[in-house]
Amino acid sequence: MPEVPEALLAPNVVPERRVSGLKSVGLILADHVEALEAGNADKAAIRCILDAAKAGAEPACTTGD
């Protein structure tokens, strides 16, 4: 079984914010978009690791940075 780093398996935490106006709604939306993007990147990295394991190779994943 391939080694998947714990950081990729951990949930993406969205900070709790109190809704107090339109500005806070925008911040909440930005928090959720950021968490979604991070979650998608984690899934892509896990897919890379699993695909490499199936092929019997070392993962050659990129971070997108």
C-alpha positions in Angstrom: 0.0 0.0 0.0 1.4 3.4 -0.9 2.3 6.0 1.7 0.0 9.0 1.6 1.1 11.9 3.8 -1.3 12.6 6.7 -1.5 16.3 5.6 -3.2 15.1 2.4 -5.8 13.1 4.4 -6.6 15.8 7.0 -9.8 17.7 6.6 -9.6 21.2 5.2 -10.7 23.5 8.0 -12.8 26.6 7.2 -12.6 29.2 10.0 -15.9 30.1 11.7 -16.9 33.7 11.0 -19.9 35.5 12.3 -22.1 37.0 9.6 -22.4 40.7 10.4 -22.8 42.2 6.9 -21.9 41.9 3.3 -18.2 42.1 3.9 -18.3 39.1 6.3 -20.3 37.2 3.7 -17.6 37.9 1.1 -14.9 36.7 3.6 -16.9 33.5 4.3 -17.2 32.8 0.6 -13.5 33.3 0.1 -12.7 31.0 3.0 -14.8 28.3 1.4 -13.3 28.7 -2.0 -9.8 28.5 -0.6 -10.8 25.3 1.3 -12.3 23.8 -1.9 -9.2 24.6 -3.9 -7.0 23.0 -1.2 -9.1 19.9 -1.1 -9.0 19.5 -4.8 -5.2 19.9 -4.8 -5.0 17.2 -2.0 -7.1 14.9 -4.1 -5.0 15.4 -7.1 -1.8 14.6 -5.1 -3.4 11.4 -3.6 -4.4 10.4 -7.2 -0.8 10.9 -8.3 0.5 8.7 -5.5 -2.0 6.0 -6.1 -1.5 6.0 -9.9 2.3 5.7 -9.4 1.8 2.8 -6.9 -0.4 1.0 -9.5 2.4 1.5 -12.1 5.1 0.4 -9.7 6.9 3.7 -9.9 7.8 6.6 -7.6 5.3 9.4 -7.7 6.3 12.4 -9.7 3.7 14.8 -8.5 3.9 18.6 -8.9 2.4 21.0 -6.5 1.3 23.5 -9.0 3.4 26.3 -7.5 
